[in-house]
Structure formats: structure tokens, C-alpha cells
Amino acid sequence: MSAPLSAPASVPAASAAPSAAAPTQADLFDFVRRTAADLDLIASLPLDPEGRTWVRLEGPGGSEAWLIGWPPGTGTGWHDHADSVGAFLTAAGTLKENSLAARLPTDGWKTLELSEGVDRERRLRTGQGRGFGRHHVHEVLNESLTEHAVSVHAYYPPLPQIRRYSRTGPLLRLESVERPEDWQ
């Protein structure tokens, strides 16, 4: 992620109720849905015409949450969220998610040849989102040439690492591993 322009370090989440137990994927999805409906919060995110911006939010039950702005033509590249489950929802605009419907080995590989039929594509318009499990490999893109998109993301446990991949046809290659200190 790129650094935010002039955003506060943490913003209280919209109606986040504390939870005694670890939040589930459904809890995280409910949180991103409610947070995306907070139009004042969504409008408060500074938007950069060239790079993604974000503000860290207080997620439910100790989860990690982010409000992210996506300029036209930007994306994440292929990555996963390691052992965290998560959810994200488009609060404004349209995002495209490319994902793999395949369980990948978590360690001990640098390059994998993917089988046919593992690619999935979703267009998530304002108010649409999804939850995902551990080791979910995907990329998120704002393919619009003119419009920003804004989304809300939540992960539990807080992200221990993000693995970044490159993709050429059926070949998926592990390129790097980022840790929290790399993006905070």
C-alpha cells in the first residue's frame, strides 16, 4: 500500500460493537457493510489522483480494518493475507476482484503452475463485497479510466504478513513477503 496523504492514524469505525470472541468472517462482512454505509466517513477519505490512499479503522474484536481509496487504473497485484480471514466491500465506484479457486501450499514453493479453471472474476459495485478465508489469493483493481473507488476491508487476526505474487499465464510466482512494519 502507498502512504496516506493526510489521513489520521486511526478513525473509529461506524457502530463497531466490541466482541468477546474472535470475529468470524460473517462478523467482518457485517462490519465492512455497516462501515461502508457511513457516507460521512467515506467522504472524509483523502483521494490522490495517482496512488491509493488509506486510513486505518478500528475493527471489531481486535480485527484490522482499512478504508482504501482507489484512483482510476490502480490495483493491488496478486497477493494473499496469510492466516487471516477477511471481508471487503465497495463503498463507492466499482472494483474488480480476480481470485484463484484453488488451495495453494502455504510454504516451501517459489513457482506453481496453476490448473485450468481456477480463475474467478467478480465485479463489485457500490454496496457489494465478499468474505474470504485464509490464504485467499487475489488481486483487486479499479479498472475505471475516470472514477475513484473506495472500499472497506477487515481482517482477523490482524495481518501477520502479505505474500505478493507475479502471474504469467498459468505460472504464479512468490515474489516477496511483507510484514506489518512494511506498510504502517
N, C-alpha and C positions, 0 to 999 in steps of 0.2 A: 504494500500500500504506500501511497505517497503521503507526505505530511499534510495535515490540515492547514488551511490558510490562517484563519484567526479564530478558530473554534475553541471553546472552553475544554478543559481536560476531561470533564465528565458532566453529563447532563442527566438529571433524574428522569427515569422512564415514565411513560404515561401509565398511571394507575398500576404500577408493579406491586403486587402483593407479595410479602415475604413468604417463603415456603420452608417448612421444617425439613422436608425430604428433598433430595436432589431433583431438579426439574426434569421432566420427561420431554421427549420430542414434541408431544402434544402441548405441554406447558409452554415450551419455547415458541411453537407456532402461534398459540393464543397470544403470547406476549408481543410477537412481531406484528400480528394483526391489529391488536389494540394500539400499539405504538404508532403504526403507520396511519391510523385514523386520527392522530393528533396533528391537525393541519398546521397549528402554530409551530410545533416542533419541526415538522418537515420544512416549513418555510424559513426557519431560522438557520438552516444549514448553509454555510457559505459555499457557493458554487464557483469553481475555477473553470475557465473555458478550455483548459488543456489537460489538467490532471485530476484524478479522483481526489475527493476530499472526504473526511470522515470526522465524526465525533463519537467518542466512547460513551455508552449509556450504562445505566445501572440495570442489569438484567435480573430476572427472578432467581431466587435461591442460590446466589453466588455464581450465576452464569455470566459469561462475557457477551456484551452486546454492542452493536455499532450502527450508526446512521451513516450511510455512504452516498455521496453524490457522484454521478457518472456523467462526465461530459460526452458529447456525441463521439462515437467511434472508439470508446475505451473499453477495456476488458481486463480480466484477471490473469489470463493464461491458465493452463491446466494446473490444478493443484488438488490437495485434499486437506482435511482438518484433523488428521491423525486419529486419536482415540475419542474425539469429541463427537457428540450428536449435535444436530443443529437445525435451524429453520431460517428461511429468509422470505421476504415479501416485498414486492414492488410497491412503493408508496406514491410514486409519480413516474409517468412515462412507461416504457416497455423495455424489459430485459430479456435476453435470450440465454438459456442455460443449455450447454452441451454437456452430457454426462455419459458415464460408462455403466452399463448394466452388467457388471462383472465384479466379482470379489477378487481383488488383487492381493498377492502376497504382501505383507506389511514390511518385511525386511529381507535383506540378502539378495537384492537384484538391482541392476542398473538399467537394463533394457528388456522390455517384454514385447512379444508380438501378439497383438490383440486378435481375437477371433472375429469373424464376420458376425454382424447382427448385435454387437454390444453397444453401438452408439444410440443415444437418445437425445432428442432435441425438444425443448419446451420454450414457448414464448409466454412470458409472464407480464401481463398488462397490469395497470394500476389496480391494486386490491387482490392480486393473485400471487401466490407463493407456494412454498413447499417445505416439508421437513425432510431430513436425511439422516442416515445412520453413520456409524463410524467408518472411516476410510472411504468415504464417498468421493470419487474423483470426478471433478467437473471444471468447467470454465464458465464465467458469466460475462456477458457482453452487452453493451449498449450499441446496437447497430444503427441507430438513428444518425442521420447526417446533420440534423439541425436541433434536436431536442435533448436536454439533460434528462436523466432518470435519477430517481432517489429510491433507496431501498433500506430496509431494516433487517439486521442479521443478529442471531443469538446462538451461542454455543455453550455446551456443558459436557464435561468440565471445561473451564477456561482453556483456550487453545494452548496445548503444550508445545506444538510445532505445526508448521505448514510445510508440506513437501511440494516442491514445484517440479513440473514435468514439461518436456517438449514432446510434440507429437508430429510425426511424419508418416502419413498413411496409417498402416496398422502398427507402426512402431511407437511405443511410449517409452520415453527415457527419463529416468530420475535425474534432474539437473542440480537441485540444491535442497537443503533443509533449513528453514528459517525458524528461529526461536523467538519468544515474546520480546526479548530485548532488541531484536532487529526491526520491529515495527512500532515500538512505543516511544 
